[in-house]
Amino acid sequence: MTILEEIDPAPASANLTYVAAADGTTEAVEAVSVDGELDPEINTDVQVDPAYTTSKQLREEQSEAARSVNKDGIRSLKSAVIISGAVVAVIGALFVVAKKIKEARD
């Protein structure tokens, strides 16, 4: 493996770094400056992408809306079951009363 100094002995400028490619050619690449530490425990000043926070807020709002719709659906289902049960009980009571009246006539 060749060393960078062997390929390009000229000193690199402040903004350019010369990189050797696999085919033996060299390319000038802008140097990247790393100002901060990349360890999340040390670097607490993290820039957050506004698009991410917006999408996260939208997801939270959608999940809250879904929960409220789900609660409304459960309430309506619960009330429908209670009303249906009451109707069945009333119809059953009417049949029992009709049967008793029919037996009393005979």
C-alpha positions in Angstrom: 0.0 0.0 0.0 1.4 3.4 -0.9 1.6 6.3 1.5 0.1 9.6 0.6 3.5 11.4 0.8 4.9 8.9 -1.7 2.2 9.7 -4.3 2.2 13.4 -3.9 5.2 14.9 -2.1 3.8 18.5 -2.6 2.4 20.0 0.5 -1.4 20.2 0.6 -3.1 23.5 0.7 -5.1 24.4 3.8 -8.4 23.4 2.2 -7.4 20.4 0.0 -6.2 17.0 0.9 -4.9 14.6 -1.8 -6.3 11.1 -1.6 -5.0 8.1 -3.5 -7.5 6.1 -5.4 -7.4 2.3 -5.9 -6.3 2.7 -9.5 -3.2 4.8 -8.6 -4.6 8.2 -9.4 -4.8 11.0 -6.9 -7.8 13.3 -6.3 -7.9 16.6 -4.4 -10.6 16.5 -1.8 -11.7 19.3 0.5 -10.6 18.7 4.1 -13.3 18.2 6.6 -12.9 20.0 9.9 -14.4 18.4 13.0 -14.9 21.1 15.5 -16.6 19.1 18.2 -16.5 15.7 19.8 -18.6 13.0 18.3 -19.2 11.2 21.6 -22.9 11.9 22.6 -22.0 11.8 26.3 -19.4 14.6 25.9 -21.1 16.7 23.1 -24.5 17.8 24.5 -25.0 20.7 22.0 -26.6 18.6 19.2 -28.2 20.3 16.3 -31.5 18.6 15.4 -32.9 18.7 11.9 -36.2 20.7 11.9 -37.7 18.3 9.4 -37.2 15.4 11.8 -38.9 17.3 14.7 -41.7 18.3 12.4 -42.3 14.8 11.3 -42.0 13.6 14.9 -44.6 16.2 16.0 -46.9 15.1 13.2 -46.6 11.4 14.2 -47.4 12.3 17.8 -50.4 14.4 16.7 -51.6 11.5 14.4 -51.2 9.0 17.2 -53.2 11.2 19.6 -55.9 11.6 17.0 -56.0 7.9 16.4 -56.3 7.3 20.2 -59.2 9.7 20.5 -61.0 8.1 17.5 -60.3 4.7 19.0 -61.8 5.8 22.4 -64.9 7.2 20.6 -65.2 4.0 18.7 -65.0 1.9 21.9 -67.6 4.2 23.5 -70.0 3.9 20.6 -69.5 0.1 20.5 -70.1 -0.2 24.2 -73.2 1.9 24.1 -74.5 -0.2 21.1 -73.9 -3.4 23.0 -75.7 -2.1 26.1 -78.7 -0.9 24.0 -78.9 -4.2 22.1 -78.8 -6.1 25.4 -81.6 -3.9 26.8 -83.7 -4.5 23.7 -83.2 -8.3 23.8 -84.2 -8.3 27.5 -87.4 -6.3 26.8 -88.3 -8.6 23.9 -87.6 -11.7 26.1 -89.8 -10.2 28.9 -92.6 -9.6 26.4 -92.5 -13.3 25.2 -92.6 -14.5 28.9 -95.5 -12.3 29.6 -97.3 -13.4 26.5 -96.7 -17.0 27.3 -98.0 -16.5 30.9 -101.2 -14.8 29.6 -101.6 -17.6 27.1 -101.3 -20.3 29.8 -103.7 -18.3 32.1 -106.4 -18.4 29.4 -106.1 -22.1 28.9 
